[in-house]
């Protein structure tokens, strides 16, 4: 089996300038825990980072839960995805064996791998 058989194809992404309040709304509404952060280069999305639900929780004041059902005062939170994102990305190609992807995730102690295609204009190891 290869990674492309198991990867998510309907990817939800945000840009670095996206406020984390918007990112939290997207994550809660779509019930996802991770958002790749991309920049558009030559009309193609170029991954520059990733944020997780935990990153967003740590960016909010302790008394505010951005994922709560009760609306919170998010006016005090002005951070953007680009400010809190993790810049070290781990990627694999679609044709990577699933066992290799699992080994990378286990060894690196990560829960997400971005799947990218190699092309003449982009590298797969950001």
PyMOL commands that set and color helices and strands:
alter all, ss='L'
color gray80, all
select helices_A, chain A and resi 3-5+20-30+53-59+74-76+81-84+98-108
alter helices_A, ss='H'
color red, helices_A
select strands_A, chain A and resi 13-14+34-41+44-52+91-92+114-115
alter strands_A, ss='S'
color yellow, strands_A
deselect
rebuild
show_as cartoon
